[in-house]
Amino acid sequence: MRFDLIVAFVDPGITEKVVKTAKKSGATGDVIIQGKGTGIEEASLLGLSIQDRTDIVLFVVEEHHTNKIMESVSKEYNMEEAGNGILITLKIDKVAGLSKQIKRIRENLKSEQL
């Protein structure tokens, strides 16, 4: 099996909804990291930079689910509109510690038409 890492940078107000959408599309788990950041137009108040809170959501997914997850999250939360979030994928060369997820992924793949 081959895996991808999907990374979503989203507003904390929609994090749980993004996770739920990704899981409906094939993700089997997630990690949420709280962060801060700025975009192209940096906000400031009295000369001090204001950084927006953001959540970084990580999904290790079987590669056959990557496109479906990316498309469903992107469409549901309008990621192409500025300020709504960013989704990226990275290829994973090796993975350890996913034996329970691999069993579930295999079961899902048997029942799905890819």
Backbone as CSV, one residue per row, in Angstrom:
resi,resn,N_x,N_y,N_z,CA_x,CA_y,CA_z,C_x,C_y,C_z
1,MET,0.830,-1.189,0.000,0.000,0.000,0.000,0.867,1.242,0.000
2,ARG,0.378,2.261,-0.668,1.073,3.546,-0.706,0.202,4.597,-0.037
3,PHE,0.881,5.531,0.621,0.165,6.532,1.395,0.563,7.944,1.008
4,ASP,-0.369,8.859,1.219,-0.131,10.292,1.060,-0.432,10.971,2.388
5,LEU,0.159,12.133,2.570,-0.152,12.982,3.707,-0.937,14.168,3.164
6,ILE,-2.177,14.306,3.606,-2.963,15.485,3.261,-2.839,16.451,4.426
7,VAL,-2.469,17.687,4.116,-2.344,18.734,5.129,-3.369,19.814,4.812
8,ALA,-4.213,20.110,5.796,-5.226,21.149,5.636,-4.939,22.269,6.623
9,PHE,-4.857,23.500,6.121,-4.709,24.683,6.962,-6.081,25.355,6.967
10,VAL,-6.783,25.299,8.092,-8.163,25.782,8.120,-8.443,26.620,9.358
11,ASP,-9.500,27.405,9.262,-9.985,28.185,10.389,-10.446,27.220,11.481
12,PRO,-10.089,27.491,12.735,-10.503,26.595,13.819,-12.011,26.371,13.902
13,GLY,-12.793,27.298,13.387,-14.240,27.164,13.416,-14.791,26.063,12.535
14,ILE,-14.008,25.611,11.552,-14.485,24.553,10.656,-13.665,23.267,10.744
15,THR,-12.713,23.224,11.653,-11.818,22.065,11.742,-12.575,20.750,11.879
16,GLU,-13.484,20.675,12.825,-14.212,19.420,13.053,-15.055,19.030,11.842
17,LYS,-15.605,20.017,11.147,-16.395,19.735,9.951,-15.502,19.191,8.836
18,VAL,-14.299,19.751,8.703,-13.341,19.277,7.699,-12.964,17.827,7.993
19,VAL,-12.705,17.536,9.264,-12.350,16.167,9.663,-13.492,15.210,9.322
20,LYS,-14.718,15.600,9.633,-15.880,14.754,9.364,-16.038,14.500,7.861
21,THR,-15.861,15.540,7.053,-15.957,15.396,5.598,-14.867,14.469,5.074
22,ALA,-13.639,14.633,5.561,-12.527,13.786,5.119,-12.769,12.326,5.491
23,LYS,-13.286,12.101,6.682,-13.540,10.723,7.109,-14.649,10.082,6.284
24,LYS,-15.655,10.853,5.898,-16.717,10.324,5.029,-16.150,9.933,3.671
25,SER,-15.031,10.555,3.284,-14.429,10.306,1.973,-13.278,9.303,2.014
26,GLY,-13.007,8.716,3.191,-11.995,7.664,3.244,-10.871,7.836,4.234
27,ALA,-10.738,8.986,4.864,-9.682,9.164,5.869,-10.018,8.306,7.089
28,THR,-9.007,7.724,7.716,-9.246,6.855,8.864,-8.783,7.471,10.175
29,GLY,-8.129,8.603,10.139,-7.654,9.256,11.356,-7.120,10.633,11.029
30,ASP,-6.821,11.395,12.070,-6.337,12.756,11.864,-5.512,13.207,13.052
31,VAL,-4.723,14.236,12.831,-3.994,14.939,13.885,-4.257,16.418,13.674
32,ILE,-4.615,17.119,14.747,-4.897,18.554,14.658,-3.853,19.305,15.472
33,ILE,-3.216,20.276,14.817,-2.197,21.108,15.456,-2.676,22.554,15.392
34,GLN,-2.643,23.249,16.513,-3.034,24.657,16.527,-1.845,25.508,16.108
35,GLY,-2.124,26.526,15.304,-1.048,27.391,14.835,-1.515,28.814,14.627
36,LYS,-0.592,29.648,14.171,-0.875,31.040,13.820,-0.179,31.320,12.508
37,GLY,-0.716,32.263,11.755,-0.068,32.584,10.487,-0.650,33.811,9.839
38,THR,-0.014,34.220,8.767,-0.476,35.366,7.991,-0.530,34.966,6.522
39,GLY,-1.327,35.691,5.776,-1.432,35.450,4.340,-0.672,36.524,3.588
40,ILE,-1.058,36.747,2.347,-0.410,37.751,1.510,-0.562,39.137,2.113
41,GLU,-1.774,39.432,2.563,-2.042,40.739,3.159,-1.956,40.618,4.671
42,GLU,-0.847,41.055,5.221,-0.619,40.943,6.650,-1.374,42.042,7.392
43,ALA,-2.132,41.661,8.402,-2.903,42.628,9.190,-2.034,43.183,10.311
44,SER,-2.286,44.451,10.668,-1.541,45.037,11.786,-2.430,46.013,12.535
45,LEU,-2.088,46.226,13.794,-2.794,47.158,14.656,-1.735,47.923,15.434
46,LEU,-1.705,49.221,15.270,-0.709,50.081,15.931,0.714,49.613,15.631
47,GLY,0.918,49.173,14.395,2.250,48.762,13.968,2.632,47.344,14.363
48,LEU,1.761,46.644,15.089,2.053,45.269,15.493,1.348,44.298,14.551
49,SER,2.060,43.279,14.150,1.500,42.273,13.253,0.432,41.455,13.983
50,ILE,-0.687,41.231,13.324,-1.751,40.395,13.871,-1.753,39.091,13.096
51,GLN,-1.567,38.003,13.807,-1.562,36.702,13.165,-2.886,35.992,13.445
52,ASP,-3.470,35.440,12.403,-4.714,34.689,12.551,-4.430,33.306,13.101
53,ARG,-5.358,32.838,13.926,-5.270,31.451,14.396,-5.659,30.536,13.246
54,THR,-4.993,29.415,13.167,-5.306,28.425,12.143,-5.083,27.037,12.722
55,ASP,-5.803,26.073,12.240,-5.555,24.686,12.615,-4.892,23.996,11.432
56,ILE,-3.937,23.159,11.752,-3.252,22.353,10.745,-3.725,20.926,10.982
57,VAL,-4.427,20.376,10.015,-4.991,19.040,10.154,-4.218,18.095,9.235
58,LEU,-3.710,17.017,9.810,-2.921,16.039,9.066,-3.717,14.745,8.917
59,PHE,-3.740,14.226,7.697,-4.388,12.947,7.412,-3.387,12.072,6.666
60,VAL,-3.064,10.895,7.193,-2.297,9.905,6.444,-3.333,9.012,5.783
61,VAL,-3.358,9.021,4.444,-4.412,8.310,3.717,-3.823,7.410,2.642
62,GLU,-4.547,6.334,2.346,-4.162,5.457,1.259,-4.336,6.240,-0.034
63,GLU,-3.390,6.127,-0.938,-3.356,6.989,-2.112,-4.618,6.954,-2.965
64,HIS,-5.361,5.869,-2.954,-6.584,5.794,-3.752,-7.687,6.698,-3.200
65,HIS,-7.569,7.117,-1.944,-8.563,7.999,-1.340,-8.184,9.480,-1.430
66,THR,-6.964,9.772,-1.805,-6.468,11.152,-1.779,-7.332,12.109,-2.594
67,ASN,-7.562,11.797,-3.847,-8.335,12.712,-4.707,-9.752,12.926,-4.194
68,LYS,-10.396,11.852,-3.770,-11.765,11.965,-3.265,-11.816,12.873,-2.035
69,ILE,-10.875,12.707,-1.123,-10.837,13.532,0.089,-10.559,14.989,-0.270
70,MET,-9.553,15.205,-1.118,-9.201,16.572,-1.524,-10.395,17.259,-2.188
71,GLU,-11.044,16.566,-3.099,-12.166,17.161,-3.825,-13.352,17.450,-2.911
72,SER,-13.678,16.522,-2.029,-14.850,16.731,-1.174,-14.625,17.861,-0.174
73,VAL,-13.441,17.920,0.436,-13.154,19.000,1.396,-13.068,20.338,0.664
74,SER,-12.386,20.355,-0.474,-12.223,21.588,-1.233,-13.567,22.148,-1.683
75,LYS,-14.425,21.283,-2.175,-15.737,21.719,-2.656,-16.630,22.155,-1.495
76,GLU,-16.683,21.348,-0.448,-17.561,21.626,0.697,-17.221,22.941,1.385
77,TYR,-15.933,23.284,1.451,-15.494,24.482,2.180,-14.899,25.547,1.267
78,ASN,-15.170,25.427,-0.035,-14.800,26.432,-1.023,-13.349,26.905,-0.853
79,MET,-12.424,25.964,-0.892,-11.008,26.259,-0.649,-10.388,27.171,-1.703
80,GLU,-11.008,27.265,-2.872,-10.451,28.133,-3.909,-10.705,29.615,-3.629
81,GLU,-11.587,29.914,-2.697,-11.839,31.308,-2.332,-10.813,31.745,-1.286
82,ALA,-10.213,32.903,-1.509,-9.167,33.404,-0.612,-9.649,33.439,0.836
83,GLY,-8.795,32.962,1.722,-9.084,33.006,3.147,-9.817,31.802,3.700
84,ASN,-10.232,30.879,2.829,-10.995,29.723,3.310,-10.135,28.545,3.732
85,GLY,-8.884,28.555,3.362,-8.000,27.460,3.752,-7.128,27.006,2.608
86,ILE,-6.244,26.088,2.942,-5.303,25.543,1.964,-5.227,24.034,2.182
87,LEU,-5.212,23.280,1.105,-5.008,21.840,1.148,-3.789,21.487,0.316
88,ILE,-2.924,20.637,0.857,-1.778,20.147,0.090,-1.632,18.648,0.333
89,THR,-0.945,17.979,-0.575,-0.627,16.565,-0.374,0.869,16.355,-0.538
90,LEU,1.367,15.399,0.203,2.768,14.994,0.124,2.816,13.472,0.043
91,LYS,3.702,12.952,-0.789,3.883,11.510,-0.887,4.644,11.021,0.343
92,ILE,4.270,9.850,0.834,4.962,9.235,1.968,5.746,8.042,1.435
93,ASP,7.062,8.019,1.712,7.896,6.913,1.254,7.713,5.665,2.105
94,LYS,7.681,5.831,3.423,7.552,4.692,4.334,6.640,5.089,5.482
95,VAL,5.977,4.089,6.049,5.080,4.338,7.169,5.133,3.148,8.125
96,ALA,5.019,3.430,9.410,4.955,2.385,10.432,3.866,2.782,11.428
97,GLY,3.267,1.812,12.067,2.288,2.092,13.103,0.857,2.239,12.628
98,LEU,0.567,1.774,11.424,-0.791,1.924,10.890,-1.497,0.586,10.696
99,SER,-1.120,-0.438,11.440,-1.687,-1.767,11.191,-3.202,-1.807,11.322
100,LYS,-3.773,-1.130,12.318,-5.236,-1.115,12.460,-5.892,-0.378,11.299
101,GLN,-5.310,0.752,10.901,-5.869,1.508,9.787,-5.756,0.729,8.488
102,ILE,-4.645,0.026,8.284,-4.447,-0.729,7.051,-5.520,-1.798,6.906
103,LYS,-5.868,-2.464,7.993,-6.935,-3.470,7.946,-8.248,-2.820,7.514
104,ARG,-8.582,-1.681,8.090,-9.831,-0.987,7.746,-9.792,-0.466,6.300
105,ILE,-8.638,0.049,5.887,-8.504,0.555,4.518,-8.729,-0.579,3.515
106,ARG,-8.145,-1.739,3.782,-8.333,-2.883,2.877,-9.801,-3.268,2.773
107,GLU,-10.498,-3.256,3.908,-11.933,-3.563,3.896,-12.698,-2.524,3.076
108,ASN,-12.356,-1.249,3.267,-13.012,-0.173,2.506,-12.750,-0.295,1.016
109,LEU,-11.509,-0.616,0.653,-11.156,-0.721,-0.765,-11.912,-1.864,-1.441
110,LYS,-12.151,-2.953,-0.716,-12.893,-4.076,-1.291,-14.331,-3.680,-1.606
111,SER,-14.906,-2.825,-0.754,-16.311,-2.471,-0.928,-16.518,-1.270,-1.853
112,GLU,-15.449,-0.530,-2.161,-15.565,0.653,-3.016,-15.176,0.337,-4.454
113,GLN,-15.703,1.108,-5.338,-15.280,1.030,-6.729,-14.411,2.237,-6.993
114,LEU,-13.124,1.996,-7.190,-12.186,3.115,-7.391,-12.000,3.383,-8.862
